Amino acid sequence: MGSVNSNLPSRHAIKDFTDLDVWKSAREMRRQIYALAKWLPEFEKFGLAAQLRRAAVSVTANLAEGYGRFGYQENVQFCRQARGSVYELRDHINTCVDEGYISGDEGAKLDAMLQRVAMLLNGYLRATLARKQSESRIESGKSRLENRNSKFEDREVQAWRGAQSKK
């Protein structure tokens, strides 16, 4: 897929989903969420802890899968799924605070990290959609040019046929 938007200044070339800043931030978030899930009470092992792990893995997995798709719209859909999982995690963090599993300060730090991932995701979505629009305009321009060339060629063929019929 290359860089998300060639019109934007790039710090480095994007050759793989692992090069995306949003994926890197989401990966760190996933590590911290997994660490939290390990410290939850045993009776939460198949409840809240499992939900935390599932949602955290969903963010990075959807970013990876979306990046691997050929169409922009598919990538956007997977990014939206990832964003939904980020917001689900924010709610789970609130539950952890409410139940006294973590302090309010710990919850606020995790929530700030989740908001940062959401912000990066929104930026990646905007850049992806902008690139799609840009390429659509280029394709539209190519179509108009091809159409004009086709009309010119049709006139040339008609002129040639007219000249041939006069011979």
Secondary structure, 3 states (H helix, E strand, C coil): CCCCCCCCCCCCCCCCHHHCHHHHHHHHHHHHHHHHHHHCCHHHCCCHHHHHHHHHHHHHHHHHHHHHCCCHHHHHHHHHHHHHHHHHHHHHHHHHHHCCCCCHHHHHHHHHHHHHHHHHHHHHHHHHHHHHHHHHHHHHHHHHHHHHHHHHHHHHHHHHHHHHHHC
